[in-house]
Amino acid sequence: MGNSIGKFFKLTTFGESHGIAIGGVIDGCPSGLELNFQIIQKQLDRRKPGQSKITTQRKENDEVQFLSGIFEGKTTGTPIGFIIKNEDAKSKDYSAIKDAFRPSHADFTYAAKYGIRDYRGGGRSSARETACRVVAGAIAQQILNKVGVNISAYVSAVGNVKLKKCYAELDLSLIDDNLVRCPDNAIADQMILSIEKTKKQGDTIGGEITALATGVPAGWGEPVFDKLHADIGKVMLSINAVHGFKYGFDGVDIATSKGSEVNDSMIDASGKTKTNFSGGIQGGISNGNDIYCEVAFKPVATIMQKQNTIDKNGNKIDIKAKGRHDACVVPRAVPIVEGMLALTLVDHYLRSLTNKI
């Protein structure tokens, strides 16, 4: 029912924003993987609320508790179950909107689909669910590291403030050196100012995250409907507030380009190309070059300004949201994007092992 992702490495998540806990089950993780639990927790800490002045002030420790599938620090090959307890839910903040639909939020669509709605923090539609993806993604990244694949992501735009450099021109070790997770501190300062100004206005602002995977060999991906870029696009678009996805063609408008301008000339037998407008994927299969993509986030729908809407009976009303919300989600979404890219790549890695004798 849309709560699972992956075929060979499968994640199913459960839980709501203001329930007892959120959690997940990972099925298909190979046995014998010695897990680095500090890396998993570090990724959760990068996503958790209350981490800085520009994020929501909800306070959650987001400490993951593993229930199964791990023995003496190693995976057993059986399903890995885990939970993350909700510790700072303030449901009363949402009592004013329990019968109202916030504009551009999932309130109305959830009610239309299920005939019932958990209004507390958005219930299942809340981005709190993405903490489960970060856990699974951090495990997937540890598998990928064993085969030389590394993944990173960074904020490349907040509103009109854009980082115009290609990832190859940046020092990606600087990603976590500032609150907004942009590897250019001068641009990061502008982004932070934009978020702070927007927050003071009771408004929200969108942005973009660039994700990169290096070391992916040629041959990952499946024709015809499970193309690698299609699966990456699907998982990115499944993240809350994501409104757009683009891979390859860094700084180039592909729709207005000519083939002679954007074809990637091959230079060796490993699949390396002179340019990489294809973003490391051709015909839905990795070609041995870096895989990179951009993920666009819309402004958060919940704003601290009066808006026109309707209630559950169709009556026109005005609402003004309360509670603790991000003015811009992209700084906290960086580990989510990294996790979703890792989940997709590890699934295709494991699938690639079945295609060869």
Sine and cosine of phi, psi and omega as CSV:
sin_phi,cos_phi,sin_psi,cos_psi,sin_omega,cos_omega
0.00,0.00,0.56,0.83,0.08,-1.00
0.99,0.14,0.25,0.97,-0.01,-1.00
-0.97,-0.25,0.11,0.99,-0.05,-1.00
-0.77,-0.64,0.46,-0.89,0.05,-1.00
-0.62,-0.78,0.61,-0.79,0.04,-1.00
0.98,-0.19,0.43,-0.90,0.01,-1.00
-0.91,-0.41,-0.76,0.65,0.03,-1.00
-1.00,-0.06,-0.53,0.85,0.10,-0.99
-0.86,-0.51,0.99,-0.16,-0.20,-0.98
-0.94,-0.34,0.75,-0.66,0.07,-1.00
-0.91,-0.42,0.77,-0.63,0.17,-0.99
-0.88,-0.48,0.78,-0.63,0.01,-1.00
-0.93,-0.37,0.35,-0.94,0.04,-1.00
-0.53,-0.85,0.26,-0.97,0.09,-1.00
0.95,-0.31,0.32,-0.95,-0.01,-1.00
-0.84,-0.55,0.27,-0.96,-0.08,-1.00
-0.84,0.54,-0.65,0.76,-0.07,-1.00
-0.91,-0.42,0.35,0.94,0.09,-1.00
-0.99,0.16,-0.14,-0.99,0.00,-1.00
-0.90,0.43,-0.66,0.75,-0.05,-1.00
-0.33,-0.94,0.30,-0.95,0.23,-0.97
-0.92,-0.39,0.28,-0.96,-0.02,-1.00
-0.10,-1.00,-0.12,-0.99,-0.03,-1.00
-0.33,-0.94,0.21,-0.98,0.11,-0.99
-0.77,-0.64,0.82,-0.57,0.06,-1.00
-0.97,-0.24,0.84,-0.54,0.02,-1.00
-0.88,-0.48,0.71,-0.71,0.02,-1.00
0.98,-0.21,0.06,1.00,0.05,-1.00
-0.95,0.33,0.79,-0.61,-0.01,-1.00
-0.86,0.51,0.47,-0.89,0.02,-1.00
-0.98,0.18,0.34,-0.94,0.10,-0.99
0.99,0.12,0.08,1.00,0.02,-1.00
-0.99,0.17,0.88,-0.47,0.04,-1.00
-0.99,0.16,0.92,-0.39,-0.13,-0.99
-0.99,0.10,0.63,-0.77,0.16,-0.99
-0.99,-0.14,0.99,-0.16,-0.08,-1.00
-0.94,0.35,-0.42,0.91,0.03,-1.00
-0.92,0.39,-0.59,0.80,0.04,-1.00
-0.92,0.40,-0.66,0.75,0.03,-1.00
-0.87,0.49,-0.73,0.69,-0.01,-1.00
-0.92,0.38,-0.57,0.82,0.03,-1.00
-0.88,0.48,-0.66,0.75,0.03,-1.00
-0.91,0.42,-0.63,0.77,0.06,-1.00
-0.90,0.44,-0.63,0.78,0.01,-1.00
-0.91,0.42,-0.54,0.84,0.03,-1.00
-0.94,0.33,-0.42,0.91,-0.01,-1.00
-1.00,-0.08,-0.43,0.90,-0.21,-0.98
-0.90,0.43,0.44,-0.90,0.03,-1.00
-0.95,0.30,0.25,-0.97,0.09,-1.00
0.95,0.30,0.31,0.95,-0.10,-1.00
-1.00,0.06,-0.28,0.96,0.01,-1.00
-0.35,-0.94,0.07,-1.00,-0.04,-1.00
-0.94,0.33,-0.26,0.96,-0.05,-1.00
-0.98,-0.20,0.13,0.99,0.03,-1.00
-0.90,-0.45,0.20,-0.98,0.08,-1.00
-0.82,0.57,0.57,-0.82,-0.05,-1.00
-1.00,-0.06,0.21,0.98,0.17,-0.99
-0.86,0.51,0.70,-0.71,-0.06,-1.00
-0.96,-0.29,0.94,-0.35,0.05,-1.00
-0.75,-0.66,0.75,-0.66,0.06,-1.00
-0.94,0.33,-0.50,0.87,0.01,-1.00
0.78,0.63,0.74,0.67,0.07,-1.00
-1.00,0.00,0.85,-0.53,-0.06,-1.00
-0.99,0.15,0.66,-0.75,0.06,-1.00
-0.88,-0.47,0.89,-0.46,0.00,-1.00
-1.00,0.05,0.70,-0.71,-0.09,-1.00
-0.96,-0.28,-0.41,0.91,-0.09,-1.00
-0.31,-0.95,0.18,-0.98,0.13,-0.99
0.99,0.16,0.05,1.00,-0.01,-1.00
-0.71,-0.71,0.76,-0.65,0.02,-1.00
-0.69,-0.73,0.83,-0.56,-0.02,-1.00
0.81,0.59,0.64,0.77,0.09,-1.00
0.99,0.13,0.01,1.00,-0.02,-1.00
-0.86,-0.51,0.52,-0.85,0.05,-1.00
-0.94,0.33,0.59,-0.81,-0.04,-1.00
-0.99,-0.17,-0.12,0.99,-0.06,-1.00
1.00,-0.03,-0.14,0.99,0.04,-1.00
-1.00,-0.09,0.20,-0.98,-0.05,-1.00
-0.83,0.56,0.72,-0.69,0.04,-1.00
-0.99,-0.10,0.93,-0.37,0.05,-1.00
-0.98,-0.20,0.61,-0.79,0.00,-1.00
-0.48,-0.88,0.40,-0.91,0.08,-1.00
-0.71,-0.70,0.39,-0.92,0.13,-0.99
-0.75,-0.66,0.90,-0.44,-0.08,-1.00
-0.97,0.26,0.59,-0.81,0.14,-0.99
-1.00,0.05,0.84,-0.54,-0.12,-0.99
-0.89,-0.46,-0.28,0.96,-0.11,-0.99
-0.73,-0.68,0.62,0.78,0.03,-1.00
-0.98,0.21,0.76,-0.65,0.05,-1.00
-0.88,-0.48,0.99,0.14,-0.13,-0.99
-0.90,0.44,-0.47,0.88,-0.04,-1.00
-0.89,0.46,-0.39,0.92,0.03,-1.00
-0.89,0.45,-0.32,0.95,-0.08,-1.00
-0.96,-0.28,0.05,1.00,-0.04,-1.00
-0.89,0.46,-0.51,0.86,-0.03,-1.00
-0.94,0.35,-0.33,0.94,-0.04,-1.00
-0.91,-0.41,0.25,0.97,-0.06,-1.00
-0.90,0.44,-0.42,0.91,0.03,-1.00
-0.92,-0.38,0.15,0.99,-0.05,-1.00
-0.88,-0.47,0.41,-0.91,0.01,-1.00
-0.95,-0.32,0.88,-0.47,0.03,-1.00
-0.95,0.33,0.72,-0.69,0.00,-1.00
-0.84,0.54,0.71,-0.70,0.05,-1.00
0.90,0.43,0.23,0.97,0.06,-1.00
-0.99,-0.15,0.12,-0.99,0.02,-1.00
-0.99,0.11,0.05,1.00,-0.03,-1.00
-0.79,0.61,-0.81,0.59,-0.09,-1.00
-0.92,0.39,-0.69,0.72,-0.08,-1.00
-0.93,0.37,-0.58,0.81,0.06,-1.00
-0.91,0.41,-0.67,0.74,0.02,-1.00
-0.90,0.43,-0.63,0.78,0.00,-1.00
-0.92,0.39,-0.60,0.80,-0.04,-1.00
-0.97,0.23,-0.74,0.67,-0.16,-0.99
-0.98,-0.19,-0.31,0.95,-0.05,-1.00
0.97,0.24,0.09,1.00,0.04,-1.00
-0.47,-0.88,0.49,-0.87,-0.10,-1.00
-0.58,-0.82,0.74,-0.67,0.14,-0.99
-1.00,0.02,0.98,-0.21,-0.08,-1.00
-0.98,0.19,-0.21,0.98,-0.07,-1.00
-0.94,0.35,0.98,-0.19,0.02,-1.00
0.92,0.39,0.25,0.97,-0.02,-1.00
1.00,-0.01,-0.04,1.00,0.05,-1.00
0.86,0.52,-0.79,-0.62,-0.04,-1.00
-0.95,0.31,-0.38,0.93,-0.02,-1.00
-0.98,0.19,-0.12,0.99,-0.02,-1.00
-0.93,0.37,0.54,-0.84,0.07,-1.00
-0.93,0.36,-0.10,0.99,0.07,-1.00
-0.86,0.51,-0.50,0.87,0.02,-1.00
-0.85,0.52,-0.44,0.90,-0.09,-1.00
-0.93,0.37,-0.26,0.97,0.08,-1.00
-0.87,0.49,-0.55,0.83,0.03,-1.00
-0.91,0.42,-0.60,0.80,0.01,-1.00
-0.92,0.38,-0.57,0.82,0.01,-1.00
-0.91,0.42,-0.65,0.76,0.04,-1.00
-0.87,0.50,-0.80,0.60,-0.03,-1.00
-0.90,0.44,-0.63,0.78,0.01,-1.00
-0.90,0.43,-0.59,0.81,0.01,-1.00
-0.93,0.37,-0.55,0.84,0.09,-1.00
-0.94,0.33,-0.68,0.73,0.04,-1.00
-0.86,0.50,-0.64,0.77,0.00,-1.00
-0.89,0.46,-0.57,0.82,0.00,-1.00
-0.94,0.35,-0.52,0.85,0.11,-0.99
-0.92,0.39,-0.72,0.69,-0.04,-1.00
-0.90,0.44,-0.59,0.81,0.02,-1.00
-0.87,0.50,-0.49,0.87,0.00,-1.00
-0.91,0.41,-0.43,0.90,-0.01,-1.00
-0.94,-0.34,0.31,0.95,0.13,-0.99
0.99,0.14,0.28,0.96,0.02,-1.00
-0.99,-0.17,0.80,-0.60,0.00,-1.00
-0.87,-0.50,0.61,-0.79,-0.07,-1.00
-0.80,-0.59,0.66,-0.75,0.11,-0.99
-0.51,-0.86,0.36,-0.93,0.03,-1.00
-0.54,-0.84,0.40,-0.92,-0.01,-1.00
-0.43,-0.90,0.36,-0.93,0.03,-1.00
-0.98,0.22,0.83,-0.55,-0.02,-1.00
-0.92,-0.38,-0.09,1.00,0.07,-1.00
-0.31,-0.95,0.61,-0.79,0.22,-0.98
-0.73,-0.68,0.93,-0.36,-0.08,-1.00
0.85,0.52,-0.80,-0.61,-0.01,-1.00
-1.00,0.04,-0.06,1.00,0.03,-1.00
-1.00,0.05,0.94,-0.35,-0.11,-0.99
-0.85,-0.52,0.63,-0.78,0.13,-0.99
-1.00,0.03,0.94,-0.35,-0.16,-0.99
-1.00,-0.06,0.08,1.00,0.02,-1.00
-1.00,0.05,0.54,-0.84,0.11,-0.99
-0.95,0.32,0.45,-0.90,-0.03,-1.00
-0.85,0.53,-0.50,0.87,-0.02,-1.00
-0.93,0.37,-0.33,0.95,-0.01,-1.00
-1.00,-0.01,-0.05,1.00,-0.13,-0.99
-0.96,-0.28,0.42,-0.91,0.15,-0.99
-0.99,-0.10,0.99,-0.15,-0.11,-0.99
-0.95,0.32,-0.16,0.99,0.08,-1.00
-0.94,0.34,-0.19,0.98,-0.02,-1.00
-1.00,-0.04,0.02,1.00,-0.11,-0.99
-0.81,0.59,-0.70,0.71,-0.07,-1.00
-1.00,-0.08,0.29,0.96,0.00,-1.00
-0.99,0.13,-0.09,1.00,0.02,-1.00
-0.60,-0.80,0.21,-0.98,-0.12,-0.99
-0.91,0.42,-0.45,0.89,-0.13,-0.99
-0.99,-0.12,-0.11,0.99,0.03,-1.00
0.88,0.47,0.77,0.64,0.10,-0.99
-0.90,-0.44,0.80,-0.60,-0.08,-1.00
-0.98,0.21,0.44,0.90,0.11,-0.99
-0.69,-0.73,0.97,-0.24,-0.15,-0.99
-0.89,0.46,-0.53,0.85,0.02,-1.00
-0.92,0.40,-0.72,0.69,0.05,-1.00
-0.92,0.39,-0.60,0.80,0.01,-1.00
-0.86,0.50,-0.66,0.75,0.02,-1.00
-0.87,0.49,-0.64,0.77,0.04,-1.00
-0.91,0.41,-0.63,0.77,0.02,-1.00
-0.89,0.45,-0.69,0.72,-0.01,-1.00
-0.89,0.46,-0.68,0.74,0.04,-1.00
-0.87,0.49,-0.64,0.77,0.01,-1.00
-0.90,0.43,-0.66,0.75,0.02,-1.00
-0.92,0.40,-0.69,0.72,-0.01,-1.00
-0.89,0.45,-0.66,0.75,0.02,-1.00
-0.90,0.44,-0.69,0.72,0.01,-1.00
-0.89,0.45,-0.66,0.75,-0.01,-1.00
-0.89,0.45,-0.66,0.75,0.02,-1.00
-0.89,0.46,-0.47,0.88,0.02,-1.00
-0.99,0.13,-0.02,1.00,-0.04,-1.00
0.95,0.33,0.42,0.91,-0.08,-1.00
-0.88,-0.47,-0.02,-1.00,0.03,-1.00
-0.73,-0.69,0.26,-0.96,-0.05,-1.00
-0.59,-0.81,0.53,-0.85,-0.02,-1.00
-1.00,-0.03,-0.13,-0.99,-0.01,-1.00
-0.04,-1.00,-0.11,-0.99,-0.01,-1.00
-0.70,-0.72,0.52,-0.85,0.09,-1.00
-0.83,-0.56,0.72,-0.69,0.09,-1.00
-0.98,-0.20,0.74,-0.67,0.01,-1.00
-0.88,-0.47,0.56,-0.83,-0.10,-0.99
-0.65,-0.76,0.70,-0.71,0.12,-0.99
-0.81,-0.59,0.85,-0.53,0.03,-1.00
-0.93,-0.36,0.43,-0.90,0.05,-1.00
1.00,0.10,0.10,0.99,0.03,-1.00
-0.96,0.27,0.85,-0.53,-0.01,-1.00
-0.97,0.25,0.23,-0.97,0.10,-1.00
-0.93,0.35,0.61,-0.79,0.13,-0.99
0.92,-0.38,0.01,1.00,0.05,-1.00
-1.00,-0.01,0.72,-0.69,-0.02,-1.00
0.80,-0.60,0.38,-0.93,-0.08,-1.00
-0.76,-0.65,0.68,-0.73,0.21,-0.98
-0.99,0.12,0.42,-0.91,-0.06,1.00
-0.95,-0.30,-0.54,0.84,-0.11,-0.99
-1.00,-0.07,-0.18,0.98,0.03,-1.00
-0.94,-0.35,0.64,0.77,0.04,-1.00
-0.85,0.52,0.57,-0.82,-0.10,-0.99
-0.86,0.51,-0.73,0.69,-0.02,-1.00
-0.93,0.36,-0.49,0.87,0.04,-1.00
-0.93,0.36,-0.65,0.76,0.02,-1.00
-0.94,0.35,-0.61,0.79,0.06,-1.00
-0.90,0.44,-0.70,0.71,0.02,-1.00
-0.87,0.50,-0.65,0.76,-0.01,-1.00
-0.89,0.45,-0.73,0.69,-0.05,-1.00
-0.93,0.36,-0.57,0.82,0.03,-1.00
-0.92,0.38,-0.66,0.75,0.01,-1.00
-0.95,0.31,-0.22,0.98,0.05,-1.00
-0.99,0.12,-0.18,0.98,0.03,-1.00
-0.96,0.27,0.66,-0.75,0.01,-1.00
-0.81,0.59,0.69,-0.72,0.07,-1.00
0.96,0.27,-0.04,1.00,0.07,-1.00
-0.96,0.28,0.75,-0.67,-0.09,-1.00
-0.83,-0.55,-0.07,1.00,-0.01,-1.00
-0.27,-0.96,0.44,-0.90,-0.01,-1.00
-0.58,-0.81,0.67,-0.74,0.03,-1.00
-0.55,-0.83,0.68,-0.74,0.05,-1.00
-0.83,-0.55,0.54,-0.84,0.02,-1.00
0.92,0.39,-0.15,-0.99,0.09,-1.00
0.81,0.59,0.73,0.68,-0.02,-1.00
-0.85,0.53,0.88,-0.47,0.05,-1.00
0.95,0.31,0.16,0.99,-0.04,-1.00
-0.86,-0.51,0.69,-0.72,0.10,-0.99
-1.00,0.06,0.98,-0.20,-0.10,-1.00
-0.90,0.44,-0.54,0.84,-0.07,-1.00
-0.93,0.38,-0.39,0.92,0.00,-1.00
-0.96,-0.29,0.11,0.99,-0.05,-1.00
-1.00,-0.03,0.27,-0.96,0.10,-0.99
-0.97,-0.23,0.43,-0.90,0.00,-1.00
-0.85,0.53,-0.59,0.81,0.00,-1.00
-0.92,0.40,-0.32,0.95,-0.03,-1.00
-1.00,-0.03,-0.47,0.88,-0.14,-0.99
-0.84,-0.54,-0.01,1.00,0.10,-0.99
-0.92,0.39,0.67,-0.74,-0.04,-1.00
-0.99,-0.10,0.94,-0.33,-0.01,-1.00
-0.95,0.31,0.75,-0.66,0.01,-1.00
-0.98,0.18,0.61,-0.79,-0.06,-1.00
-0.83,-0.55,-0.20,0.98,0.09,-1.00
-0.41,-0.91,0.13,-0.99,-0.12,-0.99
-0.95,0.32,-0.23,0.97,0.01,-1.00
-0.98,0.18,-0.16,0.99,-0.01,-1.00
0.97,-0.22,-0.03,1.00,-0.01,-1.00
-0.88,0.48,0.60,-0.80,-0.04,-1.00
-0.84,-0.55,0.38,-0.92,-0.03,-1.00
-0.91,0.41,-0.67,0.74,0.10,-0.99
-0.87,-0.49,0.11,-0.99,-0.02,-1.00
-0.66,-0.75,0.76,0.65,0.05,-1.00
-0.91,0.41,-0.37,0.93,-0.01,-1.00
-0.97,0.23,-0.16,0.99,0.01,-1.00
0.91,0.42,0.51,0.86,0.08,-1.00
0.98,0.20,0.15,0.99,-0.05,-1.00
-0.68,-0.73,0.77,-0.64,0.07,-1.00
-0.67,-0.74,0.73,-0.68,-0.04,-1.00
0.91,0.42,0.36,0.93,-0.02,-1.00
0.99,0.14,0.13,0.99,-0.06,-1.00
-0.80,-0.61,0.65,-0.76,0.00,-1.00
-0.89,0.47,0.59,-0.81,-0.05,-1.00
-0.92,-0.39,0.18,0.98,0.06,-1.00
0.99,-0.10,-0.09,1.00,0.04,-1.00
-0.99,-0.13,0.15,-0.99,0.01,-1.00
-0.85,0.52,0.67,-0.75,0.11,-0.99
-0.99,-0.16,0.80,-0.59,0.03,-1.00
-0.60,-0.80,0.49,-0.87,-0.04,-1.00
-0.47,-0.88,0.25,-0.97,0.06,-1.00
-0.85,-0.52,0.69,-0.72,-0.03,-1.00
-0.86,-0.51,0.86,-0.51,-0.06,-1.00
-0.99,-0.16,0.77,-0.63,0.01,-1.00
-0.95,-0.31,0.72,-0.70,0.08,-1.00
-0.98,0.17,0.26,-0.97,0.11,-0.99
-0.88,0.47,0.60,-0.80,0.05,-1.00
-0.84,0.55,0.69,-0.73,-0.09,-1.00
-0.94,0.35,-0.53,0.85,-0.04,-1.00
-0.99,0.14,0.92,-0.38,0.01,-1.00
-0.85,-0.52,0.40,-0.92,-0.04,-1.00
-1.00,-0.05,0.70,0.71,0.06,-1.00
-0.76,-0.65,0.41,-0.91,0.02,-1.00
-0.93,0.36,0.72,-0.69,0.00,-1.00
-0.72,-0.70,0.44,-0.90,0.07,-1.00
-1.00,0.04,0.68,-0.74,0.03,-1.00
-0.38,-0.93,-0.28,-0.96,0.09,-1.00
-0.76,-0.65,0.32,-0.95,0.11,-0.99
-0.99,-0.12,-0.07,-1.00,-0.10,-1.00
-0.92,0.40,-0.27,0.96,0.03,-1.00
-0.99,-0.12,0.04,1.00,0.03,-1.00
1.00,0.04,0.12,0.99,0.01,-1.00
-0.98,0.20,0.67,-0.74,0.03,-1.00
-0.96,0.27,0.77,-0.64,-0.01,-1.00
-0.61,-0.79,0.18,-0.98,0.14,-0.99
-0.93,-0.37,0.62,-0.79,0.07,-1.00
-0.72,-0.69,0.43,-0.90,0.14,-0.99
-0.69,-0.72,0.91,-0.42,-0.12,-0.99
-0.91,0.41,0.49,-0.87,0.13,-0.99
-0.85,-0.52,0.04,-1.00,0.05,-1.00
0.97,-0.25,-0.16,-0.99,-0.09,-1.00
-0.91,-0.42,0.89,-0.45,-0.11,-0.99
-0.66,-0.75,0.41,-0.91,0.06,-1.00
-0.98,0.19,0.70,-0.72,0.14,-0.99
-0.97,0.25,-0.41,0.91,0.06,-1.00
-0.48,-0.88,0.80,-0.60,-0.12,-0.99
-1.00,0.04,-0.26,0.96,-0.20,-0.98
-0.88,0.47,-0.57,0.82,0.02,-1.00
-0.87,0.49,-0.64,0.77,0.01,-1.00
-0.98,0.18,-0.29,0.96,-0.06,-1.00
-1.00,0.10,-0.17,0.99,-0.02,-1.00
-0.83,0.56,-0.78,0.62,0.02,-1.00
-0.92,0.39,-0.40,0.92,0.06,-1.00
-0.93,0.37,-0.73,0.68,0.02,-1.00
-0.88,0.47,-0.69,0.73,0.05,-1.00
-0.86,0.51,-0.69,0.72,-0.02,-1.00
-0.90,0.43,-0.66,0.75,-0.02,-1.00
-0.94,0.35,-0.57,0.82,0.08,-1.00
-0.92,0.39,-0.65,0.76,0.02,-1.00
-0.90,0.43,-0.67,0.74,0.00,-1.00
-0.87,0.49,-0.66,0.75,-0.01,-1.00
-0.93,0.36,-0.70,0.71,-0.04,-1.00
-0.93,0.37,-0.62,0.78,0.00,-1.00
-0.93,0.36,-0.54,0.84,0.05,-1.00
-0.90,0.44,-0.69,0.72,0.01,-1.00
-0.96,0.28,-0.50,0.86,0.10,-0.99
-0.88,0.47,-0.74,0.67,-0.01,-1.00
-0.92,0.39,-0.56,0.83,0.06,-1.00
-0.92,0.38,-0.57,0.82,-0.02,-1.00
-0.90,0.43,-0.45,0.90,-0.02,-1.00
-0.94,0.33,-0.35,0.94,-0.01,-1.00
-1.00,0.00,-0.12,0.99,-0.07,-1.00
-1.00,-0.02,-0.08,1.00,-0.09,-1.00
-0.79,-0.62,0.54,-0.84,0.03,-1.00
-0.99,0.13,0.00,0.00,0.00,0.00
